[in-house]
Amino acid sequence: MRLLLRPDGPAAPVLTLEEAKAHLRQTSSDEDDYIQACINGAVAAGAAHMDRALGIQTFIGTLDGRFPCGSIEIPIAPARTIESIEYVDPDGATQTMPGTDYILTDRGVDRPSWLSLAYGAAWPSTRCQLGAVTVTLTAGYDDTLPIPDSIKSGLLLMVGHLFENREAVNVGNIVTQMPLGVEFLFGQFRVLRV
C-alpha cells in the first residue's frame, strides 16, 4: 500500500519547545526558532526511520487494481483506527465498504498492523485502475497511548546533536558515535516488515 500523510500534521506537539530547551539547558529565548526547527527535523527523521507516526495523524493509503487475497499490511505504526475504505466498483462508481466488514489487528510494538476481513465478509470487486482502493486511517501516539520514553530520549539526543552541530561536516575534531545513542533507543521501535 502506498501511504500519503495528510498535510495537517500531528494534532499535538510530539516534543515541546520547553522539553527541548530543558534538555539543551537553554533559558534564553534567543534560539527558540532554531530549536523548534531542530525539533521538527528530529521528529520527522525519527518517524521516518522507525516507520511510526509520533503524534496522532491521518494517512491515506491507496491500492491499485483490486483488494489482495488476504490481509493488507498497514505500513505505519501505531495504527489506531480505520476511518474509511473506499473503492471504485467495476462500473466506475465510488463505494464505501461497511465498517463491520473489516478489522484492524495490532501485532505488537515492532510489527505492522494488519487490515483484515471480518468473519464471513469478502473484499468487494473493484475496477482495474490505479488507486482503485483508498484506505483512510489514523495512527500515532497520544494521551491514551503515550510515546515511549526511549523514543522521546532519542528525539532529544537528535535535537541536541542538531543544535550543537550546525554544519554538515565537522572539521578538526574526532567524531565518534555515542554508545547507546539514537539508533539503540529507536531500534527497538523500528517496524519490522514480514
N, C-alpha and C positions, 0 to 999 in steps of 0.2 A: 504494500500500500504506500503510495506517495502521500506524504503528510505535509500540510502547509499550516503555519501558525497564523492565526488571525492577528492583524496589526495592533490590537488593543493592548497587548502585553499583560503581565500579571496584575491581578486585582489589587494586591497589596505588595509593598516592597519586600523583597527576599532578605535583603541586608540593608539596614538603615544607615544613614549618614552618621548618626550618633554611635552606632556599634563600630563602624569603621574608624571613626575618629578616636574612640576609646582604645581600639587595638593599635592604632598608629601613635597614640599618646599625643594627639593634636588638640589643643584647646582653642587656638585661633580659628577664625572663620575665613582667613585669607586664602586657604587652599580648598575650600568646600567644593567649588565647581570641579576641580581636578580630582578630588577624592571621589565625588559622585561619578565621574567618568571612569575611574578605576573600578568602582563597584559595578557599574553597568558592564564593563568589559569582563570582569571576573565572573559575574553571574552568567553572561552569555557563553563564555568559554567553558565554564563548568557544566552548564546544562548540555551543551553540545557534546562535550567529552563523555558524559555519563548517559546520554540519551534520556534525560529527565527534564520534566517541567518543574522548575523550582518554586514557582508560585502558581496559583490556580489560573489556567489559561484555556482558551478554546482553540481547538485544532480542527482542521478539515482534511480528511483523508479521501483519496479517490482510488478507485479500481477501474481498470479498463476491461471492456468486454462483458464479463459475467462474474457472478459470485464464484468463489472457489468451491471445490467439492467438500472441503472440511471447514475448519475454523480459520479466522482471519487474525493474524498477529498484529497487535497494536504496537507500533514502533516507538512509543514514548511512555515513560513511567513517571509517577504512578498514575495509571489511568483511573479516573474516578467514576465517570458516568458517560453513557452513550446518549447524546441529546436527540439524534435522529439518524435514520438510514434512509436515504432517498435513492431511487434508481429510475432509469429510463426503461420503460417496458418495451416489448417488441414493436408496439405501434408508435413509439416515439413520445408517449406521454410520461411526465414525471410523476412517480408514485412515492408514497411514504410507507415504509414497512412498519407494521404494528409493533409496538414496544414489547408485547407479550411473546413475540416470535424469536427473540434473541436474548442472550445473557452475556455479561461481561465477567470473565473469570480472572481473578488475581492469582498469580502463580509464585509470589514471593518477591523479596526485595531485589534480587538480581536477575529476575526473569521477566520477559514481556508478558503483558496480559493478553488474553485471547477473547475475541468476539465469536461466540458460538451460537448455533441454533438451539432454541428451547426444545424440549422433548416433543416430538410429533410435528414440529414445524419444518418447512422446507424453504430454501432460498428461492426467491421468485425468478422468473425468466426475465432476461434483460436484452436490450438491443446491443448488438456487437458494435461498440463505438468507444472512443476514448472517453474516460470519465463517466462511464455508464453508471457507476455506483459512487455515492458521496456519503461518507460517514462523518458526522459532526460529534465531537467528544470533548469533554473537559478532562484535564489532567493537572496534577501538581499538588503541592503541599499547602496546607492552611492550618487554622487553629485546631481542627479536628484530627489532622494528620500532620504534625509539625515536622519541619525539616530536621533530619538527624544532626546531632551536634558535630559529627565528623565532617559532614558536608559544609556546615557553617564555618568550621575551623579551616577547612581547605580554602573556602572563599576568602576568608580573612588573610590567609597566607598569600593568596594571589593578589589581593588588594595591596598588602604590604610590599610585595615584590614590584608591582607596577608603580607604586608611589615612590619607592626608593630608586628604581632603575628606569629612568625616563628616556633612555636611548635604546635602540635595537641591539647595539653592540657594546660590550663592556671592555674598555681598553685599559691595559696596565694593571689589572687585578687578576688574581687567581680566583676563578669561579668554580664552585662545586655545588652540587645539588644537596639540599638539606636532607639528612636521613629522616625517614618517616615524614616526608613532606606531602605535598599536594597529591601526588599520584597514590601514595599509600592511603591517604584519607578518602580520596574519591574512588579508588579501585574497588572497594567492596560494594559500591553502589552502582557500578557500571552495569548496564543492562546487557546480559549475555544472550546472543541470538542462538536459536536452535537450528 
